[in-house]
Amino acid sequence: MANVMARAVVGAVLPRSRPQEPPPALQVSEVTVDRSHLRRYAQVCGFPLTDTLPPTYLHVLAFPTAMDLMTRPSFPFSLLGIVHVQNTITQHRPVFADSRFRIDVRAENLRPHERGRVIDVVCTATVDGAAVWEGRSAYLHKESSSPSASRTSAAAPRPSSIWRFGRDVGPSYARVSGDHNPIHTSRLGARLFGYRRPIAHGMYTKTRCVAALASRLPDAFTVDVAFKLPLALPAVVGFSSSYVDGTWSFGVHGRDGRPHLVGSLTS
């Protein structure tokens, strides 16, 4: 990851012409789980520690390979400055901590967006030749301005839980996820990218939501979230969820009712 982050910095300060097509896929075999790391991840993210992996943990296992792909010259955008706007995880069956994984990562579906361009980075984990998990992350490269979000209060679902995210949330999640983007860990780093304070990792907020539903998760499901407004730290937010016709709908909203994350979980 040190080499990957160094490439990210170089790519940001030394702009180069970039291709219009996504880079070739990458593959890593014999990926295993470090039990001590899994324990720290579960503690930070609110999961019980069991032999069944949290559904979001494979995102962390695949993250170094995804970053390797995204910091190569063949990736269409510089890594620093792009925005994670959506994430979808599909678990085909429960995944166990003693498994050995093959991780495949590819970029696809480069497309226009009202604020620039978006590309999907897709990570697939297989065990003994069978796909057990897939994660799809959409990243936005901003190339045009758009109207700022409304600052007025909005109607939000009644929260079932109140969460307090301290200043340590960014560094704590960075240590267990490997995502040391300075907008999450440093006030100065956040200001360099236009934020007054560090902002929570979108995947941390998603992970907290999935952990809140952990006792209700089926063996196979898809959980999809859209990352809305940045969540500046420290923060107090409300988590809400509801179940209708086989689908959990959930969200994280600020005190003013504006959404930071909205999502759904379907079996």
Secondary structure, DSSP 8 states (H G I E B T S, - for coil): -HHHHHHHHHHHHS-----SS----EEEEEE---HHHHHHHHHHHT----SB--TTHHHHHHHHHHHHHHTSTTSSS-STT-EEEEEEEEESS--BTT--EEEEEEEEEEEEETTEEEEEEEEEEEETTEEEEEEEEEEEEE-S-------S-------SEEEEE-TTHHHHHHHHH----HHHH-HHHHHHTT-SS-B--HHHHHHHHHHHTGGG--SSEEEEEEE-S--BSSEEEEEEEEEETTEEEEEEE-TTS-EEEEEEEE-
